[in-house]
Amino acid sequence: MRRGGLAGGFFAAFVPQTVVNPANEQAAFERARAMLLAIRAMGDVPGARLATTADAIEQAWRDGAVAVVPAVENGFAAGTDLDRLGIFRSLGATYVTMTHNGHNALADAAIARPDLGDGASRHGGLSALGREAVAVMNRLGLLIDVSHAAKPTMMQLASLSATPVVATHSCMRALCDHPRNLDDEQLDVIRDVGGVVQVTAVSGFVRLRARESEVTVADFCNHIDYAVRRIGIAHVGIGSDFDGGGGFVGWRDAADSPNITAELLRRGYEPEALAALWGGNFLRVMRQAEAVAAS
């Protein structure tokens, strides 16, 4: 990260989807809790620092420390016990991705898992429990991540949440027609609620069915350009998903990050815009979530 000029990063306690039942939900919770503890320990590495608020992230940058920011990927880890969301926040989680691939007790996913017994939809978007989870997350200051969510889920989350929703790792469906990507209507809703979509480096979301070796920095920045033109620079960011299959020619890991900046500069992005894309916009929505929780 230092070689790439990055001041910090989000590290997700990822929980894969399995069959929805109490035993599997308990196992998912225990995995997420253990991973959050491991992520917290990363903040003890010399030169790094755990940062769980927007102010703490900026202070780490001023002090020359790499900010380690925890998150949880897949609301399956909460199961049907919403008190677990409070535990995640107490361990430093800043956002929760509501689903992964496969429906859970809270919400429908963009990609159903027939091998787990999924139909096209389980709840028609959010379940009643998922709606309760939105209010709980707002009270806790946990941002709601709509990446991986089915379109009805995403639209309902945006409508119900008292804070802006974020898509931490998604691309533009107009450029790559993959169910994990966001269409124009979804982009417009994210803009309208003040949220942020962070363009992801997963090759198959940048170009349909493309391998890592077939995607370039220019392809990736085309998605940034599209989103900026559609919804404005204030609602766009950059999200690698390196630990979830992200990476392509020219941006295989954090050290390659200057290649993204160089391409954006070539396209005419000013330093202020680059700062917004490389985390400034996300810090804004973090502060909004923190303010709602404090009220």
C-alpha positions as MATLAB code, in Angstrom:
seq = 'MRRGGLAGGFFAAFVPQTVVNPANEQAAFERARAMLLAIRAMGDVPGARLATTADAIEQAWRDGAVAVVPAVENGFAAGTDLDRLGIFRSLGATYVTMTHNGHNALADAAIARPDLGDGASRHGGLSALGREAVAVMNRLGLLIDVSHAAKPTMMQLASLSATPVVATHSCMRALCDHPRNLDDEQLDVIRDVGGVVQVTAVSGFVRLRARESEVTVADFCNHIDYAVRRIGIAHVGIGSDFDGGGGFVGWRDAADSPNITAELLRRGYEPEALAALWGGNFLRVMRQAEAVAAS';
ca = [
       0.000    0.000    0.000;
       2.834    2.401    0.783;
       4.462    1.642   -2.565;
       1.167    2.538   -4.219;
       0.779    5.769   -2.284;
      -2.353    4.585   -0.476;
      -3.033    6.050    2.960;
      -5.342    3.261    4.061;
      -7.756    0.578    3.024;
     -10.907   -1.275    3.983;
     -10.427   -4.886    5.030;
     -13.565   -7.001    4.957;
     -14.430   -9.912    7.210;
     -15.871  -11.962    4.362;
     -18.356  -14.735    5.044;
     -19.293  -17.054    2.153;
     -22.951  -17.932    1.771;
     -24.099  -21.405    2.789;
     -27.535  -22.912    3.380;
     -29.590  -20.603    5.580;
     -30.119  -22.330    8.918;
     -29.271  -21.460   12.546;
     -26.145  -23.614   12.726;
     -24.660  -22.108    9.570;
     -25.596  -18.586   10.663;
     -23.827  -19.153   13.990;
     -20.737  -20.409   12.184;
     -20.843  -17.378    9.893;
     -21.064  -15.049   12.891;
     -18.117  -16.717   14.587;
     -16.053  -16.490   11.412;
     -16.855  -12.804   10.974;
     -16.026  -12.035   14.603;
     -12.712  -13.896   14.379;
     -11.807  -12.102   11.165;
     -12.647   -8.710   12.652;
     -10.351   -9.472   15.570;
      -7.601  -10.407   13.098;
      -8.171   -7.192   11.133;
      -7.994   -5.171   14.347;
      -4.643   -6.808   15.090;
      -3.334   -5.550   11.749;
      -3.522   -2.083   13.261;
      -0.764   -3.089   15.688;
       1.719   -3.660   12.871;
       4.394   -0.927   12.908;
       3.351    1.834   10.543;
      -0.322    0.830   10.558;
      -3.229    1.969   12.704;
      -6.773    0.747   13.294;
      -9.193    3.472   12.162;
     -12.944    3.086   12.616;
     -14.167    6.634   11.948;
     -13.603    9.191    9.217;
     -11.682   11.445   11.597;
      -9.437    8.545   12.653;
      -8.653    7.741    9.024;
      -7.624   11.323    8.346;
      -5.574   11.495   11.553;
      -3.711    8.333   10.570;
      -2.870    9.958    7.252;
      -1.589   13.106    8.964;
       0.552   10.945   11.248;
       1.982    8.928    8.377;
       0.285    5.680    9.439;
      -1.604    3.340    7.096;
      -5.247    3.232    8.185;
      -6.732   -0.246    8.650;
     -10.512    0.068    8.346;
     -12.655   -3.015    9.140;
     -15.916   -4.056    7.463;
     -18.150   -7.120    7.166;
     -19.097   -8.659    3.830;
     -22.355  -10.619    3.887;
     -25.224   -9.979    6.282;
     -25.473  -13.763    6.599;
     -23.066  -13.263    9.511;
     -25.845  -11.512   11.432;
     -28.257  -14.379   10.838;
     -31.541  -13.552   12.547;
     -29.904  -11.909   15.587;
     -29.576   -8.191   14.913;
     -27.622   -7.721   18.144;
     -24.707   -9.160   16.178;
     -24.606   -5.948   14.164;
     -23.754   -4.089   17.359;
     -20.962   -6.557   18.048;
     -19.562   -5.968   14.574;
     -19.614   -2.204   15.116;
     -17.963   -2.580   18.533;
     -15.164   -4.503   16.814;
     -14.663   -1.636   14.394;
     -16.783   -2.531   11.369;
     -17.682    0.566    9.380;
     -20.070   -1.029    6.891;
     -21.882   -4.289    6.258;
     -22.477   -5.688    2.777;
     -26.044   -6.960    3.016;
     -25.582  -10.076    0.880;
     -22.989  -12.005   -1.047;
     -23.816  -14.532   -3.774;
     -26.980  -16.184   -2.484;
     -29.990  -14.973   -0.532;
     -29.833  -14.743    3.248;
     -32.326  -14.059    6.052;
     -32.072  -10.306    5.489;
     -32.226   -9.854    1.747;
     -32.124  -11.189   -1.792;
     -28.841  -11.220   -3.680;
     -28.139  -10.216   -7.280;
     -26.847  -13.727   -7.928;
     -29.054  -16.504   -6.579;
     -27.556  -19.846   -5.558;
     -29.744  -22.726   -6.800;
     -27.184  -25.097   -5.283;
     -28.230  -23.709   -1.882;
     -31.919  -23.961   -2.661;
     -32.377  -20.391   -3.884;
     -35.098  -19.393   -6.276;
     -34.872  -16.171   -8.217;
     -36.123  -14.337   -5.135;
     -36.716  -15.259   -1.508;
     -38.072  -12.027   -0.017;
     -38.922   -9.755   -2.943;
     -35.937   -7.641   -1.894;
     -35.637   -7.119    1.851;
     -37.242   -9.394    4.405;
     -39.101   -7.891    7.366;
     -35.979   -8.629    9.410;
     -33.848   -6.913    6.775;
     -35.962   -3.779    7.132;
     -35.365   -3.872   10.874;
     -31.655   -4.299   10.206;
     -31.606   -1.037    8.246;
     -32.829    0.893   11.286;
     -30.354   -0.888   13.553;
     -27.440   -0.135   11.225;
     -28.460    3.518   11.029;
     -28.496    3.744   14.830;
     -25.073    2.106   15.040;
     -23.425    4.227   12.368;
     -22.841    1.228   10.109;
     -22.987    2.117    6.436;
     -25.150   -0.127    4.268;
     -23.296   -1.650    1.314;
     -25.543   -2.599   -1.619;
     -22.930   -4.400   -3.708;
     -24.093   -7.980   -4.356;
     -27.715   -7.021   -3.566;
     -30.549   -7.741   -5.983;
     -31.970   -4.630   -7.607;
     -35.194   -4.683   -5.514;
     -33.064   -5.097   -2.382;
     -30.835   -2.203   -3.369;
     -33.735    0.102   -4.183;
     -35.489   -0.700   -0.915;
     -32.303   -0.158    1.080;
     -31.786    3.249   -0.510;
     -35.390    4.228    0.223;
     -35.421    3.073    3.850;
     -31.987    4.112    5.082;
     -31.602    7.379    6.981;
     -28.012    7.528    5.719;
     -26.636    7.274    2.172;
     -26.076    3.757    0.877;
     -22.795    2.766   -0.739;
     -21.800    0.225   -3.365;
     -18.265   -0.593   -2.288;
     -17.340   -2.764   -5.284;
     -19.542   -2.590   -8.370;
     -19.237   -1.571  -12.013;
     -21.598    0.001  -14.547;
     -24.126   -2.275  -16.209;
     -24.348    0.000  -19.239;
     -20.746   -0.955  -20.036;
     -20.823   -4.563  -18.804;
     -24.181   -6.330  -18.605;
     -23.493   -8.453  -15.539;
     -26.120   -8.917  -12.789;
     -23.594   -7.764  -10.176;
     -23.307   -4.364  -11.836;
     -25.526   -1.311  -11.356;
     -27.863   -0.042  -14.056;
     -28.582    3.627  -14.701;
     -31.680    3.683  -12.495;
     -29.669    2.327   -9.597;
     -26.894    4.833  -10.189;
     -29.415    7.655  -10.180;
     -30.853    6.451   -6.865;
     -27.393    6.325   -5.295;
     -26.882    9.911   -6.414;
     -30.298   10.988   -5.165;
     -29.675    9.643   -1.642;
     -26.176   11.127   -1.518;
     -24.369    7.796   -1.736;
     -21.235    6.561   -3.461;
     -20.521    3.775   -5.947;
     -16.930    2.531   -5.894;
     -15.812    0.998   -9.175;
     -14.346   -2.465   -8.690;
     -11.349   -4.120  -10.317;
     -12.981   -7.543  -10.808;
     -12.230   -8.243  -14.463;
     -15.531   -9.958  -15.279;
     -17.453   -6.926  -14.006;
     -15.330   -4.522  -16.067;
     -15.680   -6.506  -19.292;
     -18.148   -9.352  -19.576;
     -16.513  -12.766  -19.127;
     -13.066  -11.183  -19.452;
     -10.043  -12.712  -17.777;
      -7.637  -10.628  -15.702;
      -5.192  -10.579  -18.608;
      -7.855   -9.123  -20.932;
      -8.734   -6.016  -18.888;
      -6.697   -2.810  -18.820;
      -6.488    0.351  -16.747;
      -8.286    2.164  -19.575;
     -11.193   -0.304  -19.423;
     -11.510    0.299  -15.684;
     -11.364    4.064  -16.012;
     -14.119    3.914  -18.641;
     -16.430    2.819  -15.823;
     -15.288    5.731  -13.674;
     -15.900    8.121  -16.574;
     -19.367    6.705  -17.174;
     -20.391    7.001  -13.533;
     -19.005   10.528  -13.223;
     -20.906   11.650  -16.310;
     -24.085    9.972  -15.124;
     -24.234   10.912  -11.443;
     -21.394   13.369  -10.770;
     -17.941   13.149   -9.264;
     -19.302   13.449   -5.687;
     -20.898   10.014   -5.941;
     -18.073    7.944   -7.431;
     -15.075    6.225   -5.870;
     -12.515    3.482   -6.426;
     -12.780    0.041   -4.836;
     -10.295   -2.680   -5.702;
     -11.688   -5.895   -4.157;
      -8.187   -7.379   -4.384;
      -9.106  -10.021   -1.795;
     -12.218  -10.984   -3.748;
     -10.845  -11.575   -7.228;
     -10.016   -7.978   -8.187;
      -7.024   -7.129  -10.350;
      -6.119   -6.767  -14.021;
      -3.258   -5.706  -16.261;
      -1.774   -2.568  -14.747;
      -3.539   -2.845  -11.393;
      -2.807   -6.235   -9.913;
      -2.238   -5.015   -6.371;
      -2.086   -1.836   -4.289;
       1.439   -1.020   -5.482;
       0.083   -0.454   -9.006;
      -2.394    2.216   -7.873;
      -0.448    5.136   -9.431;
      -1.348    3.655  -12.826;
      -5.007    4.444  -12.157;
      -4.174    7.997  -11.113;
      -1.983    8.489  -14.187;
      -4.785    7.399  -16.524;
      -7.300    9.658  -14.793;
      -4.888   12.589  -15.034;
      -4.475   11.837  -18.734;
      -8.268   12.067  -19.051;
      -8.317   15.487  -17.454;
      -9.237   14.796  -13.838;
      -7.990   17.544  -11.529;
      -6.330   16.865   -8.141;
      -9.526   17.748   -6.271;
     -11.460   15.178   -8.293;
      -8.773   12.554   -7.742;
      -8.943   13.140   -3.983;
     -12.708   12.663   -4.081;
     -12.396    9.406   -6.034;
      -9.577    8.011   -3.880;
     -11.593    8.138   -0.663;
     -12.822   11.672   -0.119;
     -16.370   10.840   -1.140;
     -16.434    7.745    1.047;
     -15.213    9.738    4.050;
     -18.145   12.105    3.497;
     -20.738    9.351    3.723;
     -18.955    7.818    6.717;
     -19.346   11.141    8.504;
     -23.025   11.265    7.591;
     -23.558    7.800    9.068;
     -21.640    8.768   12.193;
     -23.729   11.934   12.582;
     -27.014   10.027   12.334;
     -25.787    7.540   14.942;
     -24.737   10.368   17.259;
     -28.172   11.988   17.016;
];
